[in-house]
Amino acid sequence: MARPLPQSARRDWFAVGKRVSFLSMKYTYCFTKRAPVYLIALIFLLTACATQQPAQQADSTLPSAQVEAAEPSAAVEPTDPDVLYRVLAGEVIGADGDSSDAAYEYLEAAMESEDPAIAARATRIAMAAQEWQYAAMAADRWALLQPENIDARQIAARAMMVVGDYVGAEHQFKAMIETMAHDRSRAWALTADLLSSAANPEKARQLMDRLALEYGGENSGDALFAQSILLGRQGMMREALQTAERALKADPERANIHAWAGRLAVNLEREAEALEHYHTAWDLRPQDRRIAMAYAELLRRNERPDEAQAVLSGLDDTPDMRFARIAFALDSEYRELAEELYAEFGTAQYPDPLEHAFQAAQAAELLGWPQQAIAWYARIDQGERLLVATLRRAFLTAEAGDVPGARSMLAELRREQDRSFAADSLLAETEILSNAGMESEAFELLSGALGEHQPDTRLLYSRAILAVQLDRLATAEQDLRKIIELEPRNATALNALGYTLADLTDRYAEAEQLIFAAYELQPEEASIIDSMGWVAYRQGNLPEAKRYLHKAWERERNPEIGAHLGEVLWVAGEQEAARAIWEEALGVDPDNEALRETLARFGISP
């Protein structure tokens, strides 16, 4: 019997001039062959060139806040004919999908213009094209034209590090630190964040050391703190803790540095030091929730639950904080305290009744009181919590035996709310029906929905799962291929189709191709590694199958992976090793259907 489908649902500086003649010919073609389109574009650019959106999204390796801030709102339209030509050419080529050439044209415009808005846009387009040398040059120009702009400095430093120009990056960091003399703490925090992403950790540390020495050295808690953060993020925990201690000598009243030192001490398994640091941090900022929660958890781990509860009781009483305290009490085996805290939900007065009801419902679920949870969820009739509250109420109602009532709630949600709720409610109803053994009804529900609307890949995927369970292989393959057509890089769908073909057909070569495509996209995903092993097993390649399945098992103790690995070991003549894997998998989930079916085929009693 097949397992359920997996649901794992990760140029040089001098080259610039060489492109001019080619681009000139290209633009001549553009202007002569498609004049009306570009005339409209020209008119648009004359009025708003600096506020248009880029042809592509900015590269995700940069913080989104920097990307959003990369264009100043106050823009001056380009008046120089050469600049205007370059801007227009960049927009036209970008609209045609050639982001690299668009980045080049905008860089040329930025270099010829005194307008920082054009340099900012050139930076964004270069980042979108992942032309990092262009981005470094454009951002450097932007920073030159707007020296007080911190976003320009950050992006320039980041782009320069990407291309290996750590000297240029150092100049940008110095300018940023000097510009932010009024807020050195934030300047150093930004520096640590940016240097933590550097591809060359050693050069990043050397750069940080030089900056710290120049701007404060041993007398600057902020600089030492930034050094410690960089060391910690590079995995150098011992050195990071030592540097944090030096930062505290320079600035002993900094709660955030004490909390960081405590976190480092925990990683080094130096619990006593961690407790001391967290206690000091909490003393300094008792209302800081992150510090209090971390300190309380550390106290609980060290068998001091009463002190942990005292720390949490000092925090402001909000619905989510009360829920956190209930969860913490249950983890500490303080059931009575958890029930007392929950009971106070009934009399507490919070400014947001919807959030009050939601957190109370979550707490009731945690305590194992489904009917009370249903009642609390029923109070949520609008707002951002409505969807989750209705779904949870439906699941709890179905678990109580009232499947028609649960379905009615979900149907009402679809009728009364906007279409954005439709897919989620349909998926929830499908799961409820499947859990109740009504797979055929779930299949028909999804088929009806897919017939009415544009294909939704989540609905297609769910129907494919049901189709496999119902032995409707043709439908499963059709749905998964539709997902891949719509989303060619959907590793989950590629893996699901490949696994299904390997498990239920003899189309092994095709299955291997699909699974390998998924593996290239997500090489660390355990379910995909498992599929790589399974298709190798089905092709008779036992050594390869064992290699992949051992790797998958190491990453995730999933009973289905254990079932596969045990089967391959058994067939390879390693019966004792197979029994050991199966026994461990049974310890994870003794009722797993795929595991029990495998054991039955080999005559093994669970």
N, C-alpha and C positions, 0 to 999 in steps of 0.2 A: 504493500500500500504506500502511496506517495505521501511524503510529509507535506504539511501546509506550505504554500509558497512563501518564500522569505519576504520579510517586510522591512528591510533595512532602508527605510523611507519613512567629496572632499576635492646699434650702428656706431662707427667711430666718428670723431669730430670732423675729419676731412672728407667724409663721404657725402656731406651735404651738397656740395657744389656740383657733384657729378650728375645730379638728376635734373638740372635746369633745362637742358635742351629737350629732353623727353617730355617734361612737364609743359614746356612752352607749346610743343606740338599738340599735346593732349588738350590744353586749354583753347588753342585755336579751333580744334575740332568742336569743343563744347560750345564756344560762342557762335560759331557759324551754323552748326546743325540744330542747336536747341535754344535759339535766341529768346523766344517768348518766356520760357521757364526761367532763364537766368536774368532776364530783365525784371521779372517780378521779384526774384531773389535780391537783385541789386537795390530795388526800391526799399525792400524790407530791411536790408542791411544798413542803408543810409539812415533809417529811423531807429533801429534797435539792435544793431549787430552785437553789442556787448551784453545783451541780456538774453539771447537765445540759449536754449538747452543744447548740450553737445550731442553729436550724432550717436555716441555710445556712452554707456555709463563709465565713470571713472574706475580705475583699477582698485580692486577691493583690498589690496595690501596697504592702502593708506587709510587712516581713520576717516570715517564718514563725515565727521564734523569739519575736517579740513577740506574735503571734497566739496561740501555744500558751501563753504565759505570762500571757495577759490575764485569767485568773481565779485569784485566790489559792486555795490548797487549803483553807485554814482559813476556813470560811464560817459566818456566823450566820444562822439562818433568820429571815425577816422576821416580826415580831410585830405591828407596827402594821397595823391593818385596811386602811388606805388603801394602804399599800405592798404588802401581800399581794394586794389587789385588782389593783393595777397589774401586779404580777409575773405573776399568773395570766392577766390579760388579754393581756399580751405573749406568753406561751407559747401561749395558745389561738389568737391571731391569727397568730402565726408558724407554727403548725402548719397553719393554713389557707392559708399561702402569701403572706400580706400582710406582707412584711418591713418595709415602711415604717411601717405603723401599729404593728407590734410594736416597732419601734425607738422610736417616740414614747412608747408606754406604759412601756417599760423606762426611758427617760430620765426620765419623771415619777417612777417608783419610785426611781430613783437620787437625784433631787433632794430627795425627801422622807425618804430613809433615811440612817442613819449607817453603814451596812454597806458597806465597800469592795467586797465581792464582788458586790453588786448593781450598783454603778457599773461594775465591770469587765465584768460580763455585758452591761450596757447598751451599753458601748463596743463589744463584739464584735458585738452584733446590729446596731448602727448601721453598723459597717464592712461587715458582710455585705450590708446593704441599700444601701450606698454613700450613706447619709444623713450627709454629712460634717459638717454643722453639729451634728447630734445627737451624732455621734461626738466632736466637739471638746468639747461641753458635758459629755458623760458622762465622757470621759477627764479633763477638768479637775476634775470632781467627785471622780473616783477619786484623782487626785493630791492633792487637798485632804485627803481622808480618809486617804491613805497617802503622806505626803510623801517618804518614803524609797524608794518603789517606782520604780525606774528605768524599768521597762516602761511604767508609767502616764505618766511624763514624756515618754518617746519618742513614744508614740502620741498624746498630747495635742499635742505640737509638730507632728507630721506632719499630723494632722487640721486643726489651725489653719492651717497653710500651705496646705492644699488649699482652704480657704474664704477664703484671702487675709488672715487675721488674723496678720500677722507680728509685731505687738506682743505678742499673747498667746503666740505661739511663742517669742519672745525670753525671756519670763518663764520658760517651761518649760525652755529651754536653760540659763538661769542657774541655776535650781534644780538641774538635773541636774549641772552642772559643780561646784556647791558641795557637793552630796551626795556626789559621787565625788572629793572632795579627796584621798582615799587612792590613787586610780588615775586621775590626770589624763590619762595617755596614752590610756586607753580612753575616757574622757569626750570628749576631743577627736576621737577616731576616730569615735565614734557621732555626734557633731555634724556632722562632715564628711559622713558617709554620709547623714544625714537631709537636710541642706541641699542635697546633690547632686541630690536628687529634686524640689526645689522647682520649681514651674511658672514662677516669676519669677526668673531667674538673677541679675538686678541686685539685687533686694531680698535675695536669699540672700547675695550677696557683702557687701552693706552690713551685714546682720545679723552675719555672721561677723567682719567688721572690728571692729564694736563689741564683740563678745564677746572677741576677741583683745586689744583695747586694754584692756578692763576686767580681764582675767585674765592679765596677764603681758606683753603687748606684745612688744617686741623681745627681752626676756629669756626668753621662753618658747618653747623649741624645739617643744613639743607644739602650741601655738597656731599658730605659724607653719607648721608641717607641715600642720595641718588646713586653713589658708588655702590652702596650695599644692595640696593634694589637690582642694579645691573648684575652684580655678582650672583645674587640669588637666582635671578632668572636664567642665568647661564649655568645653573647647577652647582655653583661653588658655595655651598651652604656654610661651611666652616668659616671661609674668608668673609662671607657676607655678614655672619653674626659678629665676627671680630670688628668689622667696619661699622656695624650698627652700634656696637658698644662704644666705639670712639665717637660716633655721632652724639650719643647720649651724654658723654662727658662734656661735649661742647654745648649741648642743649638738653639738660636732664628733665625738663618739664614737658617734653613732647610726647603726647599720648600715642600718636600714630607711629612714632619710631619704637616706642616700647612694644606696641602690638606687633609690629613687624619683627622685632627681635624675638618676641614670644613665638611667633609663627616659625621662624628659623630654628629656634630651639626645639620645637616639636618635631620638625623634620629631622633633626639630629638626635632625637630621642633623649633629649636632656629636659625631662619633664619638670624638674624642680626649678630650673632657670626659666622655663616657659611660664610656669605659674607665677613666678616673681614678676616677670615682665608684664604679663596680662593683668595681674593685680594692680600694679602701678598704673597701667594704662586706664584701667577701670576707675581707680581712685581719681585720676585726673579728669576723666570724661564718663561719669556713671550713666549718662543718658545716651551714649553712643551705642546704638543697637548692635552694630557689627562687633564691637569690642565686647559688649556684655554677653552676646550669644556665644562668641568664641571662648570667652573666659568660663562661662557656665558649662559648656561642653567639656572643657579641659578639667574642670572640677569634678564633673560627673565621671569622667574616665578615670580619675584618680580616687574614686570612691568617696567623694565628698558631696553627695547630692543635696544635702540640706543647705550648704553654702551656695551651691549652684542655684537652687530655688530662690534664695535670698537675693542673689544678683539679679535674676530675672524679675522678681517682684518689684524692684525699684524702677523699672522702665515704665514709661507712660502706658496707660491702659487703652489700647486700641483693639479693634476686632481681630486683626491679623496677629497682634502680639499675644492676645489671649489664646488664640488657636495654637501659636507656637509654644506657649507655656503648657498647654494641655498635651501636645505631642511630646514635649520634653518630659513632662511628669510621667507619661505612660512609658517612655523609654527608660526612665529611672525606676520603673515599677512602683510608682506612687499613684495607683489607681484611684484611691480615695480623693487625693488632691485634684486629680484630673477631673473627676466628677463634680467636685465643688466648684472648680473654675468654670466648668461647662454650665452648671446650674445658674451661675451669675449672668449668663447670656440672657436669661429670661427677664432680668430686672435692670440690666445695664442700659444706659441711655447714650447711644452713639449718634453723632451727627448724620451719618449715612446709613439709613435703615437697610438698604440693599446689601451693602458690604457687611453689615451686622448679621443679616440673615445668611449670607453666603458662608461666612466663617463659622457661624454656629452650625450650619448644616455639615460642613467639612468635619467639625469636631464631633458631631453626633455619629457620622460614619466611622471616624477613627475609634470611637468608643464602642462601636458595634450596635448602634441603635438606629436601624434603617428607617423605621417609621417616623421617628423624630426628625431625621434628616430630610425625609420626603416633605414633612410639614414645613420645615424651614425653607427648603428649596422652592416650595409652592408660593412663598411670599415674594419671590423675585419675578416681576412681570415686565421688566424693561431694563435697559442699560447694558453695559458691556459684559455683565455676568449672566445675562439671560440664557444664552446658548448653552454654556456649560451647566448651569443650574438645571435646565430642562432635560439635557441629556442624562445627567446624573439621576434626576428624579425618575426618568423613564427606566434606566437600568435597574435601579432599586425596586421599582414597581414590578418589573418583569421577574427579578430574582425572588420577589415575594409570591410569585405565581400568577400575577395578573398581566399576561402578555398582551391581551387586547387593550387593556387600559394604558399600558406603556405605548403601544402603537398609536393610540388615540392622541396622547400627549404630543407625540412627534408629528403626527399629521396636522394637528392644530398649529404647531409651531410653523410648519411650512405654509399654512394658509394665512396666518396673521402677520408673519414677518417677511422681510425682503428676501430676495432669492439667494442672498449670500449664505443663508442658513440651510438651504435646501440640501446641498451635498452632505453636510455634516449630519443632518437629521436622518437622511437616507442611509448613510453608513452605520449610524447607531441602530436604526431599525433592522438593518441587515444582520448586524452582530447579535441583536436580541433574538431574532428568528433562528439564526444558526445555533446559538446557545440552547435554544429550546428544541433542537432537532428538526427544525422546519426549513431545511436548506432549499427545498424546491420553491417554497413561498418566497424566501429571500431572493432567489434567482429571478423569479418572475417580477418581484418588486423592482429590482435593479434594471431588468430588461425594459420594463415600462418607462422608468425614468430616463434611461438612455435613448429610448425612442422619441421622447418628447423634447429633449434639449440637445445642445451642442455637446459633443463627447467630453466628459470630465474624466481625467485619467485616474482619479481615485476610485470613481464608480466602476470604471472599466477594470481596474486591478482587482477590486473586490469581487466583481462578477467572474473574473478569471479564476480566483481562488475557489469560488463555489462551483464553477464549471469542472475543475479538476476533481473536487469532492464528489460531483454527480456523474463522473465519467463522461463529460461532454468535452472531450479533448479538442475538437475542432473549434468550438466556441472559445475555449481558453486561449488557444493559439491565435485566433482572430483578434481577441481583445488585447492580448499582450503585444501583437504586431502593430496594432493601432496605436498603442501607447508609444512604442518605439518610433513609429512614423511621426508622431506629434513631438516626441522628446527623444531624439536620437541618443542622447547621453544619459538616459535614465537607466542607471546601473541595476536598480531593483528589477525593472521589467526585463532587461536583458538576461539577468541571472535567473529570474523565474521561468522564462521561456526555455532557456538552455537547460535548466535542471529538469523541467517537465519533460522535454524531449529525451533527455538522457535517461530518465527514470521510467517513462511509460512507453517509449518507442525504441526503435533500433537506429534512429537517425543521429548517430553519435558524432559524426564529423560536424554536422550542422550545430548540434548542441554545444560541442567544444568551442566552436567559433563564437557563439553568443556568450558563453560563460567567460571566455578569455577577454572579450570586449568589456564585460562588466568588471573583470579582474583588473584590467588596465586602468579603469576609472577609479576603482576602490580596492586597491591591493591589500588593505589591512582589514577589510570587512570579513568577519568570521564565516558568515553564511555563504559568501562568494568563494572563499577559500575551500569551504566544505564542498561546494559544487564542483570546483576544480578537481578535488579528490574523487568525488563520486563519478564524474564522467570518465576519469582515468580508470577507475575500477570497472566500469561498464565496458570499457574497451580492452580489459584484460591486463592493464599496466599496473600491477600490484605495487611495485616500488614507488612509482609516482603517486599512486593513490595514498599509500601510507604517509608519504612525505607531506602532502597537502593536508590530509586529515589530522595528523599529529599537530601540524601548525594551527589548524582551526581549533582543535581541542585545547591547545595551550592558550589561545586568545579568549575562548569562551566555553565554559563548562555547560554546554547546551546538550540536553539528553538526545536530541536528534543527531547531533554531530557524534556523540558517544555511540549511538546505535550504528552509524555508518563506520566509524573507526573500528568498533568491535567486530563488525561483519568482515571487514577487509582483513583484519588480523586473523580471524578464525579461518577464512578461506586460504590465507597464506600459511596456515599450519601453526600459528601462534595462539593456541587455544587458551592457555593460561593468561596471557596478556589480554586476550579478548574478554575473558571473564572478569578480569580486574577493571577494565574500562566500563563494561556493562554494569558492574556493581556500583561503581562510582556514579554513573549516569542515573541509576535507580535512586541513589541517594539524593540527587538533585530533584527528580520528579518521578516517583514510582508509578504514576498513572499516565505517563506520556504514551500516547497511542502508537507513534512510530517506533518507539523503543520496545514496547510490549509486543508489537507485531513482529519485529526482528527476532526477539527472543523466542517467540512461538515457532518461527520458521526453523530455528536451529534446535528446537526441543529443549530450551533452557527454561527452567521454572524461575519466575521472578523472586 
